[in-house]
Amino acid sequence: MKKLSELYNIDDDRLIKGIKINSKEVEPGDIFVCTMGVTADRHEFIDEAIKNGASAIIVSRDEIEKEVPVIKVANTNIELRNLCSKFYDYPYKKAYMIGITGTNGKTTVAELIYQLLGENSAYIGTNGRKYKNKHYSMRNTTPDVDRLYKYFKEFLDNGCHTICMEASSEAFYRHRLDDIKYDIGIVTNVTEDHLNIHKTIDNYVECKCQLVRQVKDEGYSILNSSDKYFNKFKENAKGHIVSYGYKDSDTLKIENYELKRDKTIINYKYQDKVYQVTSPLLGSFNVDNLSAAILALLCKGRDFKKIIKTVANLSQIEGRMEILPFTKDYTVILDYAHTPDALNNILTFLNNIKETRIITVTGSAGGREKEKRPLMGKVVLEKSNYVIFTMDDPRNEDPNTIIDDLVSDSNNTNYERIIDRKKAIYKALDLAKSKDIILIAGKGRDDYMAIDDKYLPYCDYDVIKDYYEH
């Protein structure tokens, strides 16, 4: 806690216990900052914030007088970062910051680094925030600053001085990450996604570039030499620029690999030496993900031979090619794949190892770029034996219309539509026979379903677990 007079030049020593931008979450002792959101001007919620106990209000409008101190600033969105930095004692300056961005793979890479580094590290991203055997779910991949800096402080207070964070393109677009200088910045890959926000692929790439622009002079920009936009990122990167991939010029070269049903064997070349790594992660896409994580540890000064031992004991990443333990007769896989590229990668691998059928349950989010839906549907229909299309965060769109888009570019008829996602998953599991692979794609371990403007409790994992327990 800090006194209000410590935060602003004001003769008021009331204690401030937190900072909020959501009036519904305000508690006694909080400062409420009236930021300008995408669809909301939070000046409209001042009275609700005060009713809930706000001790002070930060505004950018004139002539606002209330029964609590009202502090006027030029721009509340910028002020939010300044205030949170001061209130939480600039936590991002005290931690070793590792940021990961990319269309696919950023969650896996961030969690792999977190696992490989051990107990004094923390993770924050799509799978929530994790440290010291604690796990908390979150709504956004990269939270708003009022929460983000609070979580950073929480990590530091618990002895976690390395933070592995997913850095989404939207977070850069909304300027949530402008204060942070990264010790390591990693770009996994870029394919079309989030064009509902960025409008063009060039804008999307530009936002991704911001991560490596914010790398410290003595830090490391880690790039994927196989990515289409590698040269663009290299032109913008700061610090020491290193790469992973299949070229002789790569810092960490993937010499070759062997994909098996239960493991992957990879031969790497690093500093003129060859190292063999046995990974429990499956699929060629996870070869790339693991390579990014290993190179991050090498940049941090870890010994390659010690890294090899740690890799062998990696745990599955929740919701990322996660093989569920509920049955041994057939295989049930939970995955977050929701782009054409991600679905193609996972289904290509599954076709290489399948013995009988692949049954896929998937959908596409509403209120997002519709252009990718026909590509997603075509990939899934061509690379699955049977598909059940269902809802996936439809928001304000009709799920049937979304499914119409998904099947619009294919003549395949090997599918049905079941709008209720729980019923769709149950149907897939009812259809499963010995040695089949059931892929539940799109939501991973998300704990909500976005319908209209509400976030309703829902989790694919819980649905699957309940199926086997009843």
Stockholm file with secondary structure:
# STOCKHOLM 1.0

chainA/1-470         MKKLSELYNIDDDRLIKGIKINSKEVEPGDIFVCTMGVTADRHEFIDEAIKNGASAIIVSRDEIEKEVPVIKVANTNIELRNLCSKFYDYPYKKAYMIGITGTNGKTTVAELIYQLLGENSAYIGTNGRKYKNKHYSMRNTTPDVDRLYKYFKEFLDNGCHTICMEASSEAFYRHRLDDIKYDIGIVTNVTEDHLNIHKTIDNYVECKCQLVRQVKDEGYSILNSSDKYFNKFKENAKGHIVSYGYKDSDTLKIENYELKRDKTIINYKYQDKVYQVTSPLLGSFNVDNLSAAILALLCKGRDFKKIIKTVANLSQIEGRMEILPFTKDYTVILDYAHTPDALNNILTFLNNIKETRIITVTGSAGGREKEKRPLMGKVVLEKSNYVIFTMDDPRNEDPNTIIDDLVSDSNNTNYERIIDRKKAIYKALDLAKSKDIILIAGKGRDDYMAIDDKYLPYCDYDVIKDYYEH
#=GR chainA/1-470 SS CEEHHHHSSSSCCCEECEEESCGGGCCTTEEEECCBCSSCBGGGGHHHHHHTTCSEEEESSSSCCCSSCEEECSCHHHHHHHHHHHHTTCHHHHSEEEEEECSSSHHHHHHHHHHHHCTTEEEEETTEEEETTEEECCSSSSCCHHHHHHHHHHHHHTTCCEEEEECCHHHHHTTTTTTCCEEEEEECCCCSCCHHHHSSHHHHHHHHHHHHHTEEEEEEEEEETTSTTHHHHHHHCCSEEEEEESSTTSSEEEEEEEECSSCEEEEEEETTEEEEEEESCCSHHHHHHHHHHHHHHHHTTCCHHHHHHHHTTCCCCTTSSEECTTCSSSEEEEECCCSHHHHHHHHHHHHHHCSSCEEEEECCCTTSCGGGHHHHHHHHHHHCSEEEECCSSCBTSCHHHHHHHHTTTCCCCCEEECSSHHHHHHHHHHHCCTTCEEEEESCTTCCEEEETTEEEECCHHHHHHHHHHC
#=GC SS_cons         CEEHHHHSSSSCCCEECEEESCGGGCCTTEEEECCBCSSCBGGGGHHHHHHTTCSEEEESSSSCCCSSCEEECSCHHHHHHHHHHHHTTCHHHHSEEEEEECSSSHHHHHHHHHHHHCTTEEEEETTEEEETTEEECCSSSSCCHHHHHHHHHHHHHTTCCEEEEECCHHHHHTTTTTTCCEEEEEECCCCSCCHHHHSSHHHHHHHHHHHHHTEEEEEEEEEETTSTTHHHHHHHCCSEEEEEESSTTSSEEEEEEEECSSCEEEEEEETTEEEEEEESCCSHHHHHHHHHHHHHHHHTTCCHHHHHHHHTTCCCCTTSSEECTTCSSSEEEEECCCSHHHHHHHHHHHHHHCSSCEEEEECCCTTSCGGGHHHHHHHHHHHCSEEEECCSSCBTSCHHHHHHHHTTTCCCCCEEECSSHHHHHHHHHHHCCTTCEEEEESCTTCCEEEETTEEEECCHHHHHHHHHHC
//
